[in-house]
Amino acid sequence: MKKLVAPMLFLLLATTACKETKTEEKIELNSAADRLAYSLGADHARSISESGDPYFSRYNVEDIVKGFEIGLKDANAFDDACKATMNGLFGPQGQDFDTTYLKAGSLCLGKLSGMVFQTSWMKKGAMDKIDFKNVIIGFKHGLTGTDTVLDRTEQSQIIQDFFEDLNKINGTKMLDNAKKQANTQVTNSGIVLETIELGKGGKPAPGDDVLAHYILMNSMGDTLQSSFEMVEKYKQPLNPFSLAAVVPGWQEGMPLMNKGGKYKLYLPYNLAYGERGMFNQQTNSYDIQPYEALVFYIELIDYGKPGSLSK
């Protein structure tokens, strides 16, 4: 499957490894919830076990798993002491390997991994949907490469389906909350337009060219793209674009705005990037996830007939 931008990615450290262990205990995954939790744990572990770290075989699975369990419960488990331990293990430049710190380093790596798992899924509003007992088992199996009770393809599909369901749920919540804000209007298609500052100019027509600043956010409030940043940080010009070449939500929402105004435009997924999202071939991940509802902060600077602004 195409890789999702997901909490399972574990890129905070030069990742580590594990000593060989005996064949893992057998597990029966009788329900969809069991299979989901196991898949999430195994997938999360593979960002460690399949990192390509040359020291992988020297680490202790049990200590990493123990640390993982601690990190799942404590978002502050990877503390200053753990940072010092990892610095001692790898050295200031990350190129050493001091086995004096091996046991404590395994534990701290697990803490960090558990902390990342917990905080990421908490932000997604998924904590009450995950059975952490099976997450831990899946995590251990993923470290040792014994997560064969479910094949990789099935695990990936389970995780993708879970992401998509969460995106639908979170998008609905975002839109429902937006409708409660002051100075909003809701269209028949489900778009919510919030007026922050009413513009004094006219309104663009469908198919017009527009010049606008924007900030793109997902349903959880994460900034995905910002024209302000592209102009200020990366020195890219702010160019006009055609309303005939944007997502359906912009085609419908922009003609409701007045020139000079500031707005928030809330789009259900079907009027944004739909069921497919926006996949980035270069990063092999999603810039915008499937079924992701979006919100845009927009400042409408100018508009005109096709080609008029570029002149």
NUPA-772594 format. One record per residue: x, y, z of N, C-alpha, C in turn. Coordinates in steps of 0.05 Angstrom, whole numbers, plus 5000, padded with zeros to 4 digits. Example, Ala and Ser with C-alpha at 12.3 -4.5 7.8 and 13.67 -1.06 7.14 Angstrom:
526448865156524649105156526449345156
525749555142527349795143525850015157
***
This chain:
501749765000500050005000501750255000
500650474993502150724994502450805023
504750915029505450975056504051225066
502751195089501351425102503251585119
502651845120504152005140502951935167
504351775182503051645204504751655229
503451625252504951625277506851395280
506551185263508350965266511251035258
511651245242514351315234515951405258
518351285260519951335285522651435276
522951705274525351825262526752005281
526251985307527352175325530252125333
531151875329533851805336535051625314
537651605314538851385299537951135313
536250975300534950765315536750525320
535850355338537550155349536549875343
537449675360536949405352536649215375
536548955369535748765390537248505388
537748385411538948125412536947915402
537947705391536247485382534747375406
532247305401530547185422529446925413
528246785431526946535425524446595409
523346385397520846415382518746535401
517246735390515346875407512946695414
511646765436509246625444507046655422
505446455419503246465399501046645410
499646765392497446945399495146895380
492746905391490346875375489047155373
488547235348487347495343484447445333
482647445352479947355346478047575337
478847825341477048045334478548245317
476948425304478148635288479848825306
478948865331480549035349483148905356
483148635360485648495365487648525342
486648495318488348505294489448785290
487748985295488649265293490849325312
490449265337492549325358495149185352
494948935345497348775339498848905315
497348975294498549095270499849365276
498549525293499749785300502349745315
502449555334504849505349507149405331
506549215314508549095296509649305277
507849465266508749665247510549875260
509749955284511350145299514150035305
514349785311516849665318518749645294
517549605270519249575246520849825239
519950055249521550295244524150285260
524250105279526750055294528149805282
526649585280527949335272528949335243
527649495226528449495198529849765190
531049885210532350145206535050115191
536149875191538749835179541049915198
540449955223542550025242544449785246
547049835244549049615245549149485273
548149615294548249505321545749355329
543949315310541349215317541448955333
543148765326543148505339544248515367
545348745376546648755402544748865424
542348945416540549055435538748845448
537448915470535848725485532948785480
531548585469528648615463527048665488
527648515509525948535533526148815545
528548935545528849205556527449415538
527549375512526149565495523149545499
522149295501519249255505518449375532
520049325553519449435579519349745578
521249865564521250155561518850245545
518050095525515750155508513250165525
512849975543510549965561510450215579
512850295588512950535605512250785589
513350805565512751035548509851055540
508550835537505650835530503950975552
504950965577503351075599504351345608
506751415600507951665610509151825587
507952045579508852205557511552345563
512352335588514952465595517052255602
516552005594518451795602521251825590
521351935566524051985554524952255565
526252245588526952495602529952565597
530952755613533652845609535652625615
534952445634536752225640537052045616
534751995602534851825578536351955555
536052215553537552365532540552335537
541352355562544152335569545152045564
543451855569544151575564544651525535
542851625518543151585489545551735478
546051965490548452105482551051955489
550951825513553151665521553551415504
551251305495551351065479552551115451
551551335438552351385411554551595408
555051745430557051955429555852215418
557252435421556152695413555552715383
557052565366556552575338554852345328
553952175347552251945339553651725325
556351715327557851515313559251315331
558951345357560251155375558250945383
559250745398557450545409558750435434
558050555457559250485483557350285497
558150035498556449825509555949855539
557350035552556750095580553850195583
552850315562550150435563548150255549
548850005543547149835526544449775539
544449685564541949605577540149855581
541350065592539750315597538850435571
540550415550539850525524537550375512
537450105515535149955505532650035518
532750075544530350155559529450435550
531350615547530650895539529550905510
530650735493529650725466526650635466
526050435482523350345485521550565496
522550715516520950935527520251145506
522251215490521751415469519751305449
520051055441518250945421515350935432
515050855457512450845470511151125472
512851315479511951595482510951695455
512451645434511551735407508951605399
508751345404506251195398503851325412
504251365439502051465455501151745447
503051925444502352205438501152235410
502152075391501152095364498251995362
497751765373494951665371493051815389
494051935411492352095427491452345412
493252465397492552695381490452625360
490552385350488552285330485952215343
485752225369483352145383482751855382
484851695382484551405378484951235402
485651355425486551195448484450995458
481951075456479850895466479150675446
480450675423479850485403482150275400
484150295417486550125415486849955440
487249695436487749505457490849485461
491849615482494749635485496049375493
494649185503495848925509496848795483
495148805463495948695437497948865422
497849135427499849305416502649225425
502849165451505449095462506448825451
504648635448505448375436506348415407
504748575392505448625364508148775362
508648955381511149105381513448915385
513248735404515348545410515848365385
513748265373513948095350515248255327
514548505324515648665303518648705307
519548725332522448755337523948505329
522748275333524148025329523547895302
521848035286521147925260519347685260
517847645282516147415285513147495283
512647715271509847805269508447685245
508547425243507547275220504647175224
503547225247500747145251498947295232
499747535224498347685202500547755182
499947715156502047785137502148095134
504348185123504848475122502648625106
501748495084499648625068497148675084
496348465099493948495116494248705137
496648705150497148905170496949185159
498149225136498149495123495349575117
493649395107490949465100489349535125
489749385146488349435171489049725181
491549785180492450055190491350275172
491450235146490350435128487350475132
485850265135483050285140482450435166
484150385186483850525212484350825209
486450895195487051175189484651315175
483651175155481451295140478951335157
478351145174476051165191476451405211
478851425222479451655240479251915225
480151925201479952175185477052255181
475352065176472452125172471252225198
471952095220470852175246471752455254
474352495251475552755259474552985241
474252915215473253115197470353205203
468753005210465953065218465853245242
467553175262467653345287468553625281
470553655263471553925256469354085243
467853965225465754115210463454185229
462754005247460654055266461354285285
463854285293464754505311464954775296
465654755270465855005255463155135251
461054975249458355085245457355235269
458655185292457855325317459255595320
461255655303462755905306461056135296
461656375306460256615298460956685269
459256825256459756935229460356705209
458856495210459156275191456756235174
457156125150455056045133455655765123
453555605119453955325111452455295084
453855185065452655145038451254875037
449654835017448254585014450054345010
452554395000454454174996455954105022
455654265043457054205068459454375074
460054565057462254755062461454945085
463355005102462955205123464855435118
463755675115465355915111465156095135
467356145148467456325171468756595163
467356805167468357075161469857185185
472457225182474057335203474157645201
474457735176474458025170473158055143
470958195141469458225116470958415098
471458315073472658485053470758695043
471858915032470259135022469959124991
471458944979471458924949469258734939
469358684913467458504901468258214906
466758034893467157754895467957634869
469857444869470657314844468457144833
468457114807466456934794467756664789
466156454786467256194780469056204755
471356084757473256084735475156324734
474756514751476556744752479356664762
481256834757483856814770483756954797
485056854817485156984843488056994854
488557194870491057214884490357214914
491457014928490756984956492956854972
493156944997494856805016493156595030
494456375038492856165052494656005070
493355885090494655685107492855435106
493955215098492454965097492954795122
490754705135490854545159489154305156
489854085170488153855170486053875193
484553665196482353675216483353685245
485953615249487053625276488453885281
488454065262489654335266492554345258
493654135246496454135237496754295212
498654475210499154625186500654455166
499454425142500554255121502054425100
501154665096502354845076501655135083
503455315077502955595082504155765060
502555935047503756115027505356325040
504756405065506256595080509156495083
509356245091512056125094513556105068
512156025047513456005021514656265011
513156485017514056755009516256855027
515756835054517556965073520156795077
519756535079522056365086523556265061
522056185041523256075017523456264993
522456514998522756724978521456654951
519256504952517756434928515656654923
515156724898513156924892510356824898
508557004905505756934908504356974881
503656754868502656754841499556724841
498256844822495356804819494856514809
492356424813491656154803488756164794
488055974778485355964767483455804785
481055914789479055764804478055524789
478655504764477855274748479755034753
482055094767484154884770484554814799
482754874817483054804845480954604854
481154514879479254314889476354424889
474354254887471554354886470754544908
471854494932471154674955472054954951
474354994938475255264932473655384909
472955224889471355324867468655434877
467555304897464955394909465355604930
467455584946467755764969468856034962
470756054944472056304938470056514927
468156444910466256644901464356754923
464556644947462956744969464556954985
467056994978468857174993469057444979
469457654995469957924984472957984984
473758124963476558214961477358374986
479658314997480658455020479758315046
478158105044477257975068479057755078
478457665102479957435115477857235124
478356985117476356775121477656515129
475956335140476656055143474655895127
475655715110474055555093474455255101
472255135111472354865121471154685100
472654475091471754305069471554015078
469253895073469053605076470853465056
471653225062473753095046472853065016
470253035011469452994984469653244967
469953474980470353724965473153824967
474953654979477753714980479253514962
480853324974482353144958481152854959
478752834970477152594967478252344980
477552124968478251864979481151784974
482451924955485151854948487252024962
486452254971488452434984490352544964
492652634973494852734956497352584962
498252414945500552244949503052374937
505152384952507652504943509652284935
510152254909511952044900514752074910
515652324914518452374922518952274951
516952324969517252244996516051965002
514551854982513151604985511251615009
509851835012508051875034505852065025
503752085042501552265035502052545046
501852745029501753025038499053085051
496952975039494252985050493152705049
492152615072491252335074488552295061
488052055053485351985042483152055063
480952155053478652215070479252435090
481052615084481852825103480253075097
478653155117477353425116479453635121
479153865108481154075110479954345118
481654515129480854795134483054975123
482255185110484055385098483555655111
485655785121485456065127486256215101
484556395093484956525067484756835069
486556965057486457255053486257315023
483857405015483357444986484457724979
486657724964488057974957486958104932
486357934911485458054886484157824869
482757904849481557714830481157854804
480757694783480257814756479657594736
478957674712478457484691480957324684
480657084673483056924667485257074652
487657064663489957194650490357474658
488357604671488657894676490657954699
490857784718492657834741495557794734
496057604716498857554708500057774692
498357944681499358174666500258394684
***
